[in-house]
């Protein structure tokens, strides 16, 4: 039987992921925006103009995917034998580590990840270096509306949306023409982007989509 190795369950990646998840679970993003009423937090999360100020307040917070979502990303990327991945929203790099590990285990590839907060890019770079995965990742620092506007791969196997929720439709616009038939689109906390959900769940727009777990919208490009 041919072996199917997984780097996320072995050193150096397994202990690194465990530590980063523990740190993320011990943090409280709400503390950084505790001065804002809940209604204002929700408004800013759905704003297409106020997102930089809102997420700037969270620059020291991991804003990580869940353990289950990290494992899901790895499984999807491995299962579709991904070689080309685009990620919107790097944060400290937990999802980036899972996706880059899948590329490594698939035999190589490229992950383009974008993050507008410089301090988070620095943290993510350090984490990718600790995991031995830096060579697979291209970091693009700045607003994704600009960093993903050009120089994308001809064919993209998986798109992860995990940045400013209000921008999910705009980021999909930038990458959509590059998504191959059968490509996966994973949107974390997509319930904060009703516009995105209405679009991705409309079969006429070329996707088959469903909620997965408590906080993920999982979609596949049909054509």
Phi, psi and omega in degrees: 000134179288134180286157179226077187294150178228117183285345183282353179250014182224158174297151001274356190284317185303309179293328177296313179298318180299316179296315182293322177294318178300317180295319180294319182290337179276347181271160180227096180305329182298333179298329182284343179234027185293341180281352180262134174299154182302322180297323179287324176300314180296322179296315182292325178296332181259006183274138177270359181238335184260009187292327182293319177295317182297310183285339173297327176295338184256022186295338180261004181261139181296324183046050187275156168293162176287166176302318181294320180292322176300315178295321177300314180301316179298315182297315180297314182294321176292315185296325180266008180052048184300141173237346184219120185227142174239133181235127175257108180104089183280317190052231181272357171098016180293313177294325179300319179299316180296317182290318179294324177297321178296319177299315178303314183287339175277354180107003177124174181152197182222133173243119173262121180234143185230141184208132184271347182267112185303321182294328178288323176301317180297317179296317181295319178302316180296319180293321178293324177294319179296330179272358179069033187237009186301325185294345182264355191240131171252116178271132174239113184267129179135185180291126184298335177298338176257317186291335180257011183283339184212168174059046173263156177299154179298326181225130180245130182269333183206135175240126175251125176254111182209033175251216178302119190297325183296340184267002182306315179297321181292321178292320176299321177304319184290329188256341192306316182296343180264349181289123179284157172304129183094356178292147177265144170237122180244122180242116180276139179054040184292346179295343176277001177231077180303326179298318179295314182298318179299322181287310188288337181269359177271109183304334180292344180272358172096021180227154166247126191219153178201152173289144180230123183066210185266343192216017184233140168252120184251125185226154176232136179283125184271333181182000000 
